[in-house]
Amino acid sequence: MNSRRTRLRSALAVILTVLVLVPSAVLFGRVWQENSRQTTQTDLEKKGIEYIAALTPLISALTESQTSAIQGVTAPPDSLNAAVAKVAAADAKLGDDLKTKERWADLTTKIAKLPKASGGPLAVLQAHIEVSDLALALYGAVRRNSQLSRDPASDMNNLQQAVAIDMPKTVTLVSRAGDFANIAQTATAATRGTIAVQFGAELAAAQDAVNALTDDLQAAVDDTTSPTLSGSLVTTLDSFRRGFESMTRGANQGSTPNVATMSTAETALQSALGQLATVTLREMAKLLDDRSDSLAYKRAEAVAMGLLAVLLVLAALILPALGRRRDAQPVGRPVGESTRDIPSAAVAAPGSYGGQYDVAPAYGDIDPTRRERSGALR
C-alpha cells in the first residue's frame, strides 16, 4: 500500500511539473519573440535615422547647386561634393540593411550629369528638379525600409513624418519657388506667364508642406514621453516659421516678386530647417535609445523569471525525494553505545556465576552461610 501511494505521489508530481512548465515555457517564448522583434525594429530604425542625418545636407546642397546653375555656374558647389561623399559613406554602411543601394547608385549618376545640363535656365532647372525628386524618393525608401513609418509610438511617428517628408519637401519647394522667381525676371513675355503659374504652384505646395510640418511637430510635442522634446523644438520651429513668412511677403503674389527679399528669406529658412532637422533627429535618437534600454531590461527580467520558475520546479521535485529517502533509512544506535548484550542479573542462568553461588534461594534467608556462623557462636 505504501509503495502504491509513493508511486501515485511521484506521478502527480510529474503531472503538476508539466502543467507548470509547459504554460511557462509558452509564455516565455512569446515574450522573448516579441522582445526580439521590437529590438530588431528599433535597431533598424536607428539605422534609418543615421541615413536620414546624412541625407539632410544633400538636399540643401542640391538646392544650392540648382540656384547657381540657373545663373550660369556650371561647376558644382563644394557643399554638394561633401554631401555626396557623406551619403556614399552612409549607404556603404547601411545600404544593404535599408535596401537603398540601387536608388543611391541611380541618384549619384544623375547628380554627376548635372554640370552638363544645357538648354537655358528652365531646362537646367528641370534637370535639377528631376534629381531632387529622386532624392526625396530616397528619403521615402529609407523611411519605409527602416520601418520608421511603422513606429507604434505617436511621438516617433509624427517626428519621422516631419523629418523624412515635410522638411526635405519644404526645402525643395521653397528653393524651386525662389528659382522660378529668378527665371521670371529674364524670361520672355511668351514664357513669363507659364513661369508665373509654376511659381505660384510651388509656393502653394511649400505652404502646405510648412503647415504639415507644423502640425506633425505639434502632435509629437503633445504626445511624447521625452522631457526635452518640447523645449528643443519650440525655438527652432518659431525661427523657421518666421523665415517662411518673410519669404511669402517677398513673393508678393499677384504682382512682381521681390527676388532679393525672397533670396534672403530662403537662406534664413534653409538654415532654420537644418537646425530643426538636427534637433528632431537627436530627439528621435534619444527616444529609440530609451526604448532599447527598456527592451533590454524586459529581456533580462524574462530570463530571471524563467530561471526562477525552473529552480522552483526542481526544488519541488528534489526536496520531497530527499525526504522520502531519509525516512526510509533505519534508525541506528546512539554514537558510543556498545552493541554487546549484557544479561540482566535478575534472569541470569544457573552456573553463570560459578558453582559456589548456585544455591537455591531460601525464602526469608538470603545468606547461605548463616547456619555455620550460628553454630560457631554456640
C-alpha positions as CSV (number, residue, x, y, z in Angstrom):
1,M,0.0,0.0,0.0
2,N,2.8,2.5,0.9
3,S,4.6,1.6,-2.3
4,R,1.4,2.3,-4.3
5,R,1.0,5.7,-2.6
6,T,4.6,6.6,-3.3
7,R,4.2,5.9,-7.0
8,L,0.9,7.9,-7.1
9,R,2.7,10.9,-5.5
10,S,5.5,10.7,-8.0
11,A,3.1,10.6,-10.9
12,L,1.2,13.6,-9.5
13,A,4.4,15.5,-9.1
14,V,5.4,14.8,-12.7
15,I,2.0,15.9,-14.0
16,L,2.0,19.1,-11.9
17,T,5.5,19.8,-13.1
18,V,4.4,19.5,-16.7
19,L,1.3,21.7,-16.1
20,V,3.6,24.4,-14.6
21,L,6.5,24.2,-17.1
22,V,4.6,24.0,-20.4
23,P,2.5,27.2,-20.0
24,S,5.5,29.0,-18.5
25,A,7.7,27.9,-21.5
26,V,5.0,29.0,-24.0
27,L,4.6,32.4,-22.3
28,F,8.4,32.9,-22.1
29,G,8.7,32.0,-25.8
30,R,6.1,34.5,-26.8
31,V,7.6,37.3,-24.6
32,W,11.1,36.5,-26.0
33,Q,9.9,36.5,-29.6
34,E,8.0,39.8,-29.2
35,N,11.0,41.4,-27.4
36,S,13.3,40.2,-30.2
37,R,11.0,41.6,-32.9
38,Q,10.8,45.0,-31.2
39,T,14.6,45.1,-30.6
40,T,15.3,44.3,-34.3
41,Q,12.8,47.0,-35.4
42,T,14.4,49.6,-33.0
43,D,17.9,48.8,-34.3
44,L,16.7,49.2,-37.9
45,E,15.0,52.5,-37.1
46,K,18.3,53.7,-35.6
47,K,20.0,52.9,-38.9
48,G,17.2,54.9,-40.7
49,I,17.9,57.9,-38.6
50,E,21.6,57.7,-39.3
51,Y,20.9,57.6,-43.0
52,I,18.5,60.5,-42.9
53,A,21.0,62.5,-41.0
54,A,23.4,62.0,-43.9
55,L,20.7,62.9,-46.5
56,T,19.8,66.2,-44.9
57,P,22.9,68.2,-46.1
58,L,22.4,66.7,-49.6
59,I,19.0,68.3,-50.0
60,S,20.4,71.7,-49.1
61,A,23.4,71.2,-51.3
62,L,21.2,70.3,-54.3
63,T,19.2,73.5,-53.8
64,E,22.4,75.5,-53.7
65,S,23.6,73.8,-56.9
66,Q,20.3,74.4,-58.6
67,T,20.3,78.2,-57.8
68,S,23.9,78.6,-59.0
69,A,23.3,76.5,-62.2
70,I,20.4,78.6,-63.4
71,Q,22.6,81.6,-63.1
72,G,25.2,80.1,-65.4
73,V,27.6,78.5,-63.0
74,T,28.5,75.0,-64.3
75,A,30.8,73.8,-61.6
76,P,29.0,72.1,-58.7
77,P,29.5,73.8,-55.3
78,D,31.9,72.2,-52.8
79,S,28.9,71.6,-50.4
80,L,27.5,69.2,-53.0
81,N,30.6,67.1,-53.3
82,A,30.9,66.9,-49.5
83,A,27.3,65.9,-49.1
84,V,27.6,63.2,-51.8
85,A,30.6,61.8,-50.0
86,K,28.7,61.7,-46.7
87,V,25.7,59.9,-48.2
88,A,28.0,57.5,-50.0
89,A,29.7,56.5,-46.7
90,A,26.3,56.0,-45.1
91,D,25.0,53.9,-48.0
92,A,28.1,51.8,-47.9
93,K,27.5,51.1,-44.3
94,L,23.7,50.8,-44.2
95,G,22.6,50.3,-47.8
96,D,22.3,46.5,-47.6
97,D,20.0,46.7,-44.5
98,L,17.9,49.6,-45.8
99,K,17.8,48.3,-49.4
100,T,18.9,51.7,-50.8
101,K,22.0,50.8,-52.9
102,E,20.2,50.8,-56.3
103,R,18.4,54.1,-55.6
104,W,21.6,55.7,-54.4
105,A,23.6,54.5,-57.4
106,D,21.0,56.0,-59.8
107,L,20.9,59.2,-57.9
108,T,24.7,59.6,-57.9
109,T,24.7,59.0,-61.7
110,K,22.1,61.8,-62.2
111,I,24.0,64.2,-59.8
112,A,27.2,63.7,-61.8
113,K,25.4,64.7,-65.0
114,L,24.0,68.0,-63.6
115,P,27.0,70.1,-64.7
116,K,26.3,69.0,-68.3
117,A,22.7,70.2,-68.3
118,S,22.1,72.7,-71.0
119,G,19.2,74.4,-73.0
120,G,18.6,77.5,-70.9
121,P,17.6,78.2,-67.3
122,L,14.3,76.4,-67.5
123,A,16.0,73.2,-68.9
124,V,18.7,73.4,-66.2
125,L,16.1,73.9,-63.5
126,Q,14.1,70.9,-64.8
127,A,17.2,68.7,-64.7
128,H,17.7,69.7,-61.0
129,I,14.0,69.1,-60.3
130,E,14.4,65.5,-61.6
131,V,17.4,64.9,-59.3
132,S,15.8,66.5,-56.2
133,D,12.7,64.3,-56.8
134,L,15.0,61.2,-56.8
135,A,16.5,62.5,-53.5
136,L,13.0,62.8,-52.0
137,A,12.2,59.3,-53.2
138,L,15.4,58.1,-51.4
139,Y,14.1,59.7,-48.2
140,G,10.9,57.7,-48.7
141,A,12.7,54.4,-49.3
142,V,14.8,54.9,-46.1
143,R,11.7,55.7,-44.1
144,R,9.9,52.6,-45.3
145,N,12.7,50.1,-45.2
146,S,13.9,51.2,-41.8
147,Q,10.3,50.8,-40.5
148,L,10.3,54.3,-39.2
149,S,6.9,54.7,-41.0
150,R,5.5,51.8,-38.9
151,D,6.7,53.0,-35.5
152,P,3.9,52.4,-33.0
153,A,4.7,55.4,-30.7
154,S,2.7,58.5,-31.6
155,D,5.6,61.0,-31.0
156,M,8.1,58.9,-33.0
157,N,5.6,58.5,-35.8
158,N,5.0,62.3,-36.1
159,L,8.7,63.1,-35.8
160,Q,9.6,60.7,-38.6
161,Q,6.9,62.2,-40.8
162,A,8.3,65.7,-40.1
163,V,12.0,64.9,-40.7
164,A,11.7,62.4,-43.6
165,I,8.8,64.1,-45.6
166,D,7.9,67.6,-44.5
167,M,11.3,69.1,-44.0
168,P,13.1,67.9,-47.2
169,K,9.9,68.7,-49.2
170,T,9.7,72.2,-47.8
171,V,13.4,72.9,-48.6
172,T,13.0,71.6,-52.1
173,L,9.7,73.5,-52.8
174,V,10.9,76.8,-51.3
175,S,14.1,76.6,-53.5
176,R,12.1,75.9,-56.6
177,A,9.8,78.8,-55.9
178,G,12.7,81.2,-55.5
179,D,14.4,79.9,-58.7
180,F,11.2,80.3,-60.7
181,A,11.0,83.9,-59.5
182,N,14.7,84.4,-60.6
183,I,14.0,83.0,-64.0
184,A,10.9,85.1,-64.5
185,Q,13.0,88.3,-64.3
186,T,14.8,87.5,-67.6
187,A,12.1,85.4,-69.2
188,T,10.4,86.4,-72.5
189,A,6.9,87.5,-72.5
190,A,5.8,84.2,-74.1
191,T,7.2,82.1,-71.2
192,R,6.7,84.5,-68.3
193,G,3.0,83.5,-67.8
194,T,3.9,79.8,-67.6
195,I,6.7,80.5,-65.2
196,A,4.4,82.6,-63.0
197,V,1.9,79.7,-62.8
198,Q,4.7,77.3,-61.9
199,F,6.0,79.8,-59.3
200,G,2.5,80.1,-57.7
201,A,2.1,76.3,-57.6
202,E,5.5,75.7,-56.0
203,L,4.8,78.4,-53.4
204,A,1.4,76.9,-52.6
205,A,2.8,73.4,-52.2
206,A,5.6,74.8,-50.0
207,Q,2.9,76.4,-47.8
208,D,1.1,73.1,-47.5
209,A,4.4,71.4,-46.5
210,V,5.0,74.0,-43.9
211,N,1.6,73.5,-42.4
212,A,2.0,69.8,-42.4
213,L,5.4,70.1,-40.7
214,T,4.0,72.4,-38.0
215,D,1.1,70.0,-37.3
216,D,3.4,67.0,-37.1
217,L,5.8,68.6,-34.7
218,Q,3.0,69.9,-32.6
219,A,1.4,66.5,-32.4
220,A,4.7,65.0,-31.4
221,V,5.1,67.5,-28.6
222,D,1.6,67.0,-27.4
223,D,2.1,63.2,-27.1
224,T,5.6,62.4,-26.1
225,T,7.5,60.8,-23.2
226,S,10.6,62.9,-23.8
227,P,11.1,65.7,-21.2
228,T,13.3,67.7,-23.7
229,L,11.4,67.5,-26.9
230,S,9.1,70.5,-26.4
231,G,11.9,72.9,-25.4
232,S,14.2,71.7,-28.2
233,L,11.7,72.2,-31.0
234,V,9.9,75.4,-30.0
235,T,12.7,77.9,-30.7
236,T,13.8,76.3,-34.0
237,L,10.2,75.9,-35.2
238,D,9.5,79.6,-34.5
239,S,12.6,80.7,-36.3
240,F,11.6,78.5,-39.3
241,R,8.1,79.9,-39.5
242,R,9.3,83.5,-39.3
243,G,11.7,82.7,-42.2
244,F,8.9,81.3,-44.3
245,E,6.6,84.3,-43.6
246,S,9.3,86.6,-44.7
247,M,9.7,84.6,-47.9
248,T,5.9,84.7,-48.5
249,R,5.9,88.5,-48.2
250,G,8.8,88.7,-50.7
251,A,6.9,86.5,-53.1
252,N,4.3,89.3,-53.4
253,Q,1.7,87.0,-55.0
254,G,-0.4,88.8,-57.6
255,S,2.5,91.1,-58.5
256,T,6.2,91.1,-59.2
257,P,8.2,89.0,-56.6
258,N,10.9,90.8,-54.7
259,V,13.7,88.4,-55.6
260,A,16.2,89.9,-53.1
261,T,13.8,89.5,-50.2
262,M,13.0,86.0,-51.2
263,S,16.6,85.1,-51.6
264,T,17.5,86.4,-48.1
265,A,14.5,84.7,-46.6
266,E,15.3,81.4,-48.4
267,T,18.8,81.4,-46.9
268,A,17.5,82.0,-43.4
269,L,14.8,79.4,-43.9
270,Q,17.2,76.7,-45.0
271,S,19.4,77.4,-42.0
272,A,16.4,77.1,-39.7
273,L,15.3,73.9,-41.4
274,G,18.8,72.5,-41.0
275,Q,18.8,73.2,-37.2
276,L,15.3,71.9,-36.9
277,A,16.3,68.6,-38.6
278,T,19.3,68.3,-36.3
279,V,17.1,68.8,-33.2
280,T,14.4,66.4,-34.4
281,L,16.9,63.6,-35.3
282,R,18.6,64.0,-32.0
283,E,15.3,63.7,-30.1
284,M,14.3,60.7,-32.2
285,A,17.7,59.0,-31.4
286,K,17.0,59.6,-27.6
287,L,13.6,58.1,-27.8
288,L,15.0,55.0,-29.5
289,D,17.8,54.7,-27.1
290,D,15.3,54.8,-24.2
291,R,13.3,52.1,-25.9
292,S,16.4,49.9,-26.4
293,D,17.2,50.2,-22.7
294,S,13.6,49.3,-21.7
295,L,13.7,46.2,-24.0
296,A,17.0,45.1,-22.6
297,Y,15.6,45.3,-19.1
298,K,12.5,43.4,-20.0
299,R,14.6,40.7,-21.7
300,A,16.8,40.3,-18.5
301,E,13.6,40.3,-16.4
302,A,12.1,37.5,-18.5
303,V,15.3,35.4,-18.3
304,A,15.4,35.9,-14.5
305,M,11.7,34.9,-14.1
306,G,12.2,31.8,-16.3
307,L,15.2,30.6,-14.3
308,L,13.3,31.2,-11.1
309,A,10.4,29.1,-12.4
310,V,12.8,26.2,-13.3
311,L,14.5,26.4,-9.9
312,L,11.2,26.3,-8.1
313,V,10.0,23.3,-10.0
314,L,13.3,21.5,-9.4
315,A,13.1,22.3,-5.7
316,A,9.5,20.9,-5.6
317,L,10.8,17.6,-7.2
318,I,14.0,17.1,-5.3
319,L,13.1,18.1,-1.8
320,P,10.3,15.5,-1.3
321,A,12.5,12.8,-2.8
322,L,15.3,13.6,-0.3
323,G,12.7,13.5,2.5
324,R,11.4,10.1,1.5
325,R,15.0,8.7,1.2
326,R,15.8,10.0,4.7
327,D,12.6,8.4,6.2
328,A,13.4,5.1,4.6
329,Q,16.8,4.7,6.4
330,P,16.9,2.6,9.7
331,V,17.4,4.4,13.0
332,G,20.9,3.5,14.3
333,R,22.1,3.3,18.0
334,P,23.5,6.3,19.6
335,V,27.1,7.1,18.9
336,G,29.5,5.4,21.5
337,E,27.0,2.9,22.8
338,S,28.2,-0.7,22.8
339,T,26.4,-3.2,20.7
340,R,27.2,-6.1,23.1
341,D,24.2,-7.5,25.0
342,I,24.7,-7.8,28.8
343,P,22.3,-10.3,30.5
344,S,20.3,-8.9,33.4
345,A,21.2,-10.3,36.9
346,A,17.6,-11.0,37.6
347,V,17.4,-13.6,34.8
348,A,21.0,-15.0,34.9
349,A,21.2,-18.7,34.0
350,P,22.3,-21.3,36.6
351,G,26.1,-21.7,36.7
352,S,26.7,-18.4,35.1
353,Y,28.4,-17.0,38.3
354,G,30.3,-20.2,39.4
355,G,29.2,-23.3,41.3
356,Q,29.6,-21.9,44.8
357,Y,26.9,-19.4,44.1
358,D,24.5,-21.8,42.6
359,V,22.3,-22.1,45.7
360,A,18.6,-22.3,45.7
361,P,17.1,-19.2,47.1
362,A,15.6,-19.6,50.6
363,Y,12.6,-17.5,51.3
364,G,13.5,-15.0,54.0
365,D,17.0,-16.3,54.2
366,I,19.4,-14.5,51.8
367,D,22.7,-15.7,53.3
368,P,23.7,-19.4,52.7
369,T,26.5,-19.3,55.4
370,R,24.2,-18.2,58.2
371,R,23.8,-21.7,59.8
372,E,27.6,-22.2,60.0
373,R,28.1,-18.9,61.7
374,S,25.4,-19.6,64.3
375,G,26.9,-23.0,65.2
376,A,30.3,-21.4,65.8
377,L,28.8,-18.9,68.2
378,R,27.2,-21.6,70.2
